Amino acid sequence: MSIQQRDHDTAVTWIEGEISNMIRDLGKPNASSAATSCITLAYMLRVINDGEHRHYRARIDQIYASFNASNKQGAAA
């Protein structure tokens, strides 16, 4: 395995872990800050590419959209 692939795999594992932590902390202030920061850092270090950067950012947006939708449904019930 090349160093570049190892670094990529490490970054993806880190990002996935932070997204999991974010999901556990949804509803708390700044729940997405660590996940967003590690995605940005991995992108700035060129460990993930443009497509992966967009994918992870969209994933966070979708998680929040689902969370907000479920909260609105719960409040309406």
N, CA, C and O atoms as a GROMACS GRO file, in nm:
protein
  308
    1MET      N    1   0.085  -0.117   0.000
    1MET     CA    2   0.000   0.000   0.000
    1MET      C    3   0.090   0.124   0.000
    1MET      O    4   0.187   0.132   0.075
    2SER      N    5   0.056   0.218  -0.085
    2SER     CA    6   0.135   0.341  -0.093
    2SER      C    7   0.104   0.432   0.026
    2SER      O    8   0.001   0.417   0.092
    3ILE      N    9   0.192   0.526   0.050
    3ILE     CA   10   0.172   0.623   0.157
    3ILE      C   11   0.047   0.706   0.129
    3ILE      O   12  -0.031   0.736   0.219
    4GLN      N   13   0.028   0.742   0.002
    4GLN     CA   14  -0.090   0.821  -0.035
    4GLN      C   15  -0.219   0.744  -0.005
    4GLN      O   16  -0.314   0.801   0.048
    5GLN      N   17  -0.222   0.615  -0.038
    5GLN     CA   18  -0.341   0.534  -0.011
    5GLN      C   19  -0.362   0.516   0.138
    5GLN      O   20  -0.475   0.521   0.187
    6ARG      N   21  -0.254   0.496   0.211
    6ARG     CA   22  -0.264   0.484   0.357
    6ARG      C   23  -0.321   0.611   0.418
    6ARG      O   24  -0.409   0.605   0.504
    7ASP      N   25  -0.270   0.727   0.374
    7ASP     CA   26  -0.319   0.855   0.425
    7ASP      C   27  -0.467   0.875   0.391
    7ASP      O   28  -0.544   0.925   0.473
    8HIS      N   29  -0.505   0.835   0.270
    8HIS     CA   30  -0.645   0.845   0.230
    8HIS      C   31  -0.732   0.757   0.318
    8HIS      O   32  -0.835   0.801   0.369
    9ASP      N   33  -0.691   0.633   0.337
    9ASP     CA   34  -0.768   0.541   0.421
    9ASP      C   35  -0.780   0.592   0.564
    9ASP      O   36  -0.885   0.579   0.626
   10THR      N   37  -0.672   0.649   0.616
   10THR     CA   38  -0.674   0.704   0.751
   10THR      C   39  -0.773   0.820   0.758
   10THR      O   40  -0.851   0.829   0.853
   11ALA      N   41  -0.770   0.908   0.660
   11ALA     CA   42  -0.860   1.024   0.658
   11ALA      C   43  -1.006   0.979   0.649
   11ALA      O   44  -1.092   1.033   0.720
   12VAL      N   45  -1.035   0.882   0.565
   12VAL     CA   46  -1.172   0.834   0.550
   12VAL      C   47  -1.221   0.771   0.680
   12VAL      O   48  -1.335   0.793   0.721
   13THR      N   49  -1.136   0.694   0.746
   13THR     CA   50  -1.172   0.634   0.874
   13THR      C   51  -1.199   0.743   0.977
   13THR      O   52  -1.295   0.733   1.054
   14TRP      N   53  -1.117   0.845   0.980
   14TRP     CA   54  -1.132   0.957   1.073
   14TRP      C   55  -1.263   1.031   1.044
   14TRP      O   56  -1.339   1.061   1.137
   15ILE      N   57  -1.289   1.059   0.918
   15ILE     CA   58  -1.412   1.129   0.880
   15ILE      C   59  -1.534   1.047   0.920
   15ILE      O   60  -1.629   1.100   0.978
   16GLU      N   61  -1.533   0.920   0.888
   16GLU     CA   62  -1.646   0.833   0.922
   16GLU      C   63  -1.670   0.830   1.073
   16GLU      O   64  -1.784   0.832   1.119
   17GLY      N   65  -1.562   0.826   1.150
   17GLY     CA   66  -1.574   0.828   1.297
   17GLY      C   67  -1.635   0.957   1.346
   17GLY      O   68  -1.720   0.956   1.435
   18GLU      N   69  -1.593   1.069   1.290
   18GLU     CA   70  -1.647   1.198   1.332
   18GLU      C   71  -1.793   1.214   1.289
   18GLU      O   72  -1.872   1.276   1.360
   19ILE      N   73  -1.830   1.158   1.174
   19ILE     CA   74  -1.971   1.162   1.133
   19ILE      C   75  -2.055   1.078   1.229
   19ILE      O   76  -2.166   1.117   1.265
   20SER      N   77  -2.003   0.964   1.271
   20SER     CA   78  -2.074   0.882   1.370
   20SER      C   79  -2.091   0.957   1.501
   20SER      O   80  -2.198   0.952   1.562
   21ASN      N   81  -1.987   1.026   1.545
   21ASN     CA   82  -1.997   1.107   1.666
   21ASN      C   83  -2.100   1.218   1.648
   21ASN      O   84  -2.176   1.248   1.740
   22MET      N   85  -2.102   1.280   1.531
   22MET     CA   86  -2.196   1.386   1.502
   22MET      C   87  -2.339   1.335   1.513
   22MET      O   88  -2.426   1.401   1.570
   23ILE      N   89  -2.364   1.218   1.459
   23ILE     CA   90  -2.499   1.159   1.462
   23ILE      C   91  -2.542   1.138   1.607
   23ILE      O   92  -2.657   1.164   1.642
   24ARG      N   93  -2.451   1.091   1.691
   24ARG     CA   94  -2.484   1.072   1.833
   24ARG      C   95  -2.515   1.204   1.902
   24ARG      O   96  -2.595   1.209   1.995
   25ASP      N   97  -2.450   1.313   1.856
   25ASP     CA   98  -2.463   1.443   1.921
   25ASP      C   99  -2.563   1.536   1.854
   25ASP      O  100  -2.573   1.653   1.892
   26LEU      N  101  -2.638   1.487   1.755
   26LEU     CA  102  -2.734   1.574   1.687
   26LEU      C  103  -2.828   1.639   1.788
   26LEU      O  104  -2.874   1.574   1.882
   27GLY      N  105  -2.854   1.765   1.767
   27GLY     CA  106  -2.938   1.840   1.858
   27GLY      C  107  -2.858   1.921   1.958
   27GLY      O  108  -2.911   2.013   2.020
   28LYS      N  109  -2.732   1.886   1.975
   28LYS     CA  110  -2.644   1.962   2.064
   28LYS      C  111  -2.575   2.072   1.983
   28LYS      O  112  -2.557   2.058   1.862
   29PRO      N  113  -2.537   2.181   2.048
   29PRO     CA  114  -2.466   2.288   1.977
   29PRO      C  115  -2.336   2.235   1.914
   29PRO      O  116  -2.264   2.157   1.975
   30ASN      N  117  -2.310   2.279   1.793
   30ASN     CA  118  -2.186   2.247   1.721
   30ASN      C  119  -2.163   2.097   1.700
   30ASN      O  120  -2.049   2.052   1.698
   31ALA      N  121  -2.270   2.022   1.686
   31ALA     CA  122  -2.257   1.877   1.670
   31ALA      C  123  -2.173   1.840   1.547
   31ALA      O  124  -2.104   1.738   1.548
   32SER      N  125  -2.179   1.920   1.444
   32SER     CA  126  -2.108   1.885   1.321
   32SER      C  127  -1.970   1.948   1.311
   32SER      O  128  -1.901   1.928   1.210
   33SER      N  129  -1.927   2.022   1.410
   33SER     CA  130  -1.802   2.098   1.396
   33SER      C  131  -1.680   2.008   1.375
   33SER      O  132  -1.598   2.038   1.289
   34ALA      N  133  -1.667   1.901   1.448
   34ALA     CA  134  -1.549   1.814   1.432
   34ALA      C  135  -1.552   1.743   1.297
   34ALA      O  136  -1.449   1.734   1.230
   35ALA      N  137  -1.669   1.694   1.257
   35ALA     CA  138  -1.679   1.627   1.127
   35ALA      C  139  -1.648   1.724   1.014
   35ALA      O  140  -1.573   1.691   0.922
   36THR      N  141  -1.705   1.842   1.021
   36THR     CA  142  -1.680   1.943   0.918
   36THR      C  143  -1.533   1.981   0.914
   36THR      O  144  -1.475   1.996   0.806
   37SER      N  145  -1.472   1.997   1.029
   37SER     CA  146  -1.330   2.035   1.036
   37SER      C  147  -1.240   1.927   0.978
   37SER      O  148  -1.146   1.959   0.905
   38CYS      N  149  -1.267   1.802   1.008
   38CYS     CA  150  -1.177   1.698   0.956
   38CYS      C  151  -1.197   1.679   0.806
   38CYS      O  152  -1.101   1.646   0.736
   39ILE      N  153  -1.318   1.698   0.756
   39ILE     CA  154  -1.341   1.692   0.611
   39ILE      C  155  -1.262   1.804   0.543
   39ILE      O  156  -1.194   1.781   0.443
   40THR      N  157  -1.272   1.924   0.598
   40THR     CA  158  -1.202   2.038   0.540
   40THR      C  159  -1.051   2.018   0.546
   40THR      O  160  -0.981   2.045   0.448
   41LEU      N  161  -1.001   1.971   0.659
   41LEU     CA  162  -0.858   1.948   0.672
   41LEU      C  163  -0.809   1.842   0.574
   41LEU      O  164  -0.707   1.861   0.508
   42ALA      N  165  -0.880   1.732   0.565
   42ALA     CA  166  -0.840   1.626   0.472
   42ALA      C  167  -0.838   1.678   0.329
   42ALA      O  168  -0.750   1.642   0.251
   43TYR      N  169  -0.934   1.762   0.295
   43TYR     CA  170  -0.939   1.820   0.161
   43TYR      C  171  -0.822   1.916   0.140
   43TYR      O  172  -0.756   1.913   0.036
   44MET      N  173  -0.796   2.002   0.237
   44MET     CA  174  -0.686   2.098   0.225
   44MET      C  175  -0.551   2.029   0.213
   44MET      O  176  -0.461   2.078   0.145
   45LEU      N  177  -0.538   1.915   0.280
   45LEU     CA  178  -0.413   1.839   0.272
   45LEU      C  179  -0.407   1.750   0.148
   45LEU      O  180  -0.310   1.678   0.125
   46ARG      N  181  -0.514   1.756   0.067
   46ARG     CA  182  -0.526   1.679  -0.057
   46ARG      C  183  -0.522   1.528  -0.033
   46ARG      O  184  -0.470   1.451  -0.114
   47VAL      N  185  -0.580   1.488   0.079
   47VAL     CA  186  -0.590   1.346   0.111
   47VAL      C  187  -0.721   1.290   0.056
   47VAL      O  188  -0.730   1.172   0.026
   48ILE      N  189  -0.822   1.377   0.044
   48ILE     CA  190  -0.946   1.341  -0.025
   48ILE      C  191  -0.961   1.436  -0.144
   48ILE      O  192  -0.912   1.549  -0.140
   49ASN      N  193  -1.029   1.390  -0.248
   49ASN     CA  194  -1.042   1.472  -0.369
   49ASN      C  195  -1.170   1.555  -0.366
   49ASN      O  196  -1.247   1.549  -0.270
   50ASP      N  197  -1.191   1.632  -0.471
   50ASP     CA  198  -1.309   1.720  -0.479
   50ASP      C  199  -1.439   1.643  -0.464
   50ASP      O  200  -1.528   1.684  -0.390
   51GLY      N  201  -1.449   1.531  -0.533
   51GLY     CA  202  -1.571   1.451  -0.527
   51GLY      C  203  -1.599   1.398  -0.387
   51GLY      O  204  -1.714   1.400  -0.341
   52GLU      N  205  -1.496   1.351  -0.321
   52GLU     CA  206  -1.513   1.302  -0.184
   52GLU      C  207  -1.550   1.416  -0.090
   52GLU      O  208  -1.632   1.399   0.000
   53HIS      N  209  -1.489   1.530  -0.110
   53HIS     CA  210  -1.520   1.647  -0.028
   53HIS      C  211  -1.668   1.682  -0.042
   53HIS      O  212  -1.737   1.702   0.058
   54ARG      N  213  -1.717   1.689  -0.165
   54ARG     CA  214  -1.859   1.719  -0.189
   54ARG      C  215  -1.948   1.610  -0.130
   54ARG      O  216  -2.053   1.639  -0.073
   55HIS      N  217  -1.907   1.485  -0.145
   55HIS     CA  218  -1.985   1.372  -0.092
   55HIS      C  219  -2.003   1.383   0.059
   55HIS      O  220  -2.115   1.372   0.109
   56TYR      N  221  -1.895   1.405   0.131
   56TYR     CA  222  -1.905   1.412   0.277
   56TYR      C  223  -1.982   1.535   0.323
   56TYR      O  224  -2.058   1.528   0.420
   57ARG      N  225  -1.962   1.648   0.255
   57ARG     CA  226  -2.039   1.769   0.291
   57ARG      C  227  -2.188   1.746   0.266
   57ARG      O  228  -2.272   1.786   0.348
   58ALA      N  229  -2.222   1.683   0.155
   58ALA     CA  230  -2.362   1.653   0.125
   58ALA      C  231  -2.418   1.553   0.225
   58ALA      O  232  -2.535   1.562   0.262
   59ARG      N  233  -2.337   1.460   0.268
   59ARG     CA  234  -2.382   1.362   0.366
   59ARG      C  235  -2.419   1.429   0.497
   59ARG      O  236  -2.522   1.396   0.557
   60ILE      N  237  -2.337   1.524   0.542
   60ILE     CA  238  -2.369   1.598   0.665
   60ILE      C  239  -2.498   1.677   0.645
   60ILE      O  240  -2.584   1.679   0.733
   61ASP      N  241  -2.512   1.743   0.530
   61ASP     CA  242  -2.634   1.818   0.502
   61ASP      C  243  -2.757   1.727   0.503
   61ASP      O  244  -2.862   1.765   0.556
   62GLN      N  245  -2.745   1.607   0.446
   62GLN     CA  246  -2.857   1.513   0.443
   62GLN      C  247  -2.891   1.462   0.583
   62GLN      O  248  -3.009   1.447   0.616
   63ILE      N  249  -2.792   1.437   0.664
   63ILE     CA  250  -2.816   1.392   0.802
   63ILE      C  251  -2.894   1.499   0.877
   63ILE      O  252  -2.990   1.468   0.948
   64TYR      N  253  -2.853   1.625   0.862
   64TYR     CA  254  -2.924   1.734   0.928
   64TYR      C  255  -3.065   1.752   0.871
   64TYR      O  256  -3.159   1.778   0.946
   65ALA      N  257  -3.080   1.738   0.740
   65ALA     CA  258  -3.212   1.751   0.680
   65ALA      C  259  -3.307   1.644   0.734
   65ALA      O  260  -3.422   1.674   0.766
   66SER      N  261  -3.260   1.522   0.746
   66SER     CA  262  -3.341   1.413   0.801
   66SER      C  263  -3.374   1.439   0.947
   66SER      O  264  -3.488   1.418   0.990
   67PHE      N  265  -3.276   1.485   1.023
   67PHE     CA  266  -3.295   1.514   1.164
   67PHE      C  267  -3.399   1.625   1.181
   67PHE      O  268  -3.490   1.613   1.263
   68ASN      N  269  -3.386   1.732   1.104
   68ASN     CA  270  -3.480   1.844   1.114
   68ASN      C  271  -3.620   1.803   1.070
   68ASN      O  272  -3.718   1.848   1.130
   69ALA      N  273  -3.630   1.720   0.968
   69ALA     CA  274  -3.761   1.673   0.922
   69ALA      C  275  -3.828   1.588   1.029
   69ALA      O  276  -3.949   1.600   1.052
   70SER      N  277  -3.751   1.503   1.094
   70SER     CA  278  -3.810   1.416   1.197
   70SER      C  279  -3.853   1.499   1.318
   70SER      O  280  -3.952   1.467   1.383
   71ASN      N  281  -3.779   1.604   1.349
   71ASN     CA  282  -3.817   1.692   1.459
   71ASN      C  283  -3.946   1.769   1.429
   71ASN      O  284  -4.029   1.789   1.517
   72LYS      N  285  -3.962   1.812   1.303
   72LYS     CA  286  -4.085   1.882   1.264
   72LYS      C  287  -4.204   1.789   1.271
   72LYS      O  288  -4.312   1.828   1.314
   73GLN      N  289  -4.185   1.664   1.228
   73GLN     CA  290  -4.295   1.566   1.234
   73GLN      C  291  -4.332   1.536   1.378
   73GLN      O  292  -4.450   1.522   1.410
   74GLY      N  293  -4.232   1.526   1.464
   74GLY     CA  294  -4.257   1.499   1.606
   74GLY      C  295  -4.328   1.613   1.672
   74GLY      O  296  -4.413   1.592   1.759
   75ALA      N  297  -4.296   1.734   1.634
   75ALA     CA  298  -4.359   1.853   1.693
   75ALA      C  299  -4.503   1.868   1.646
   75ALA      O  300  -4.587   1.921   1.719
   76ALA      N  301  -4.531   1.822   1.524
   76ALA     CA  302  -4.666   1.834   1.470
   76ALA      C  303  -4.759   1.728   1.525
   76ALA      O  304  -4.881   1.744   1.520
   77ALA      N  305  -4.704   1.622   1.576
   77ALA     CA  306  -4.789   1.511   1.624
   77ALA      C  307  -4.850   1.539   1.758
   77ALA      O  308  -4.923   1.455   1.810
   0.00000   0.00000   0.00000
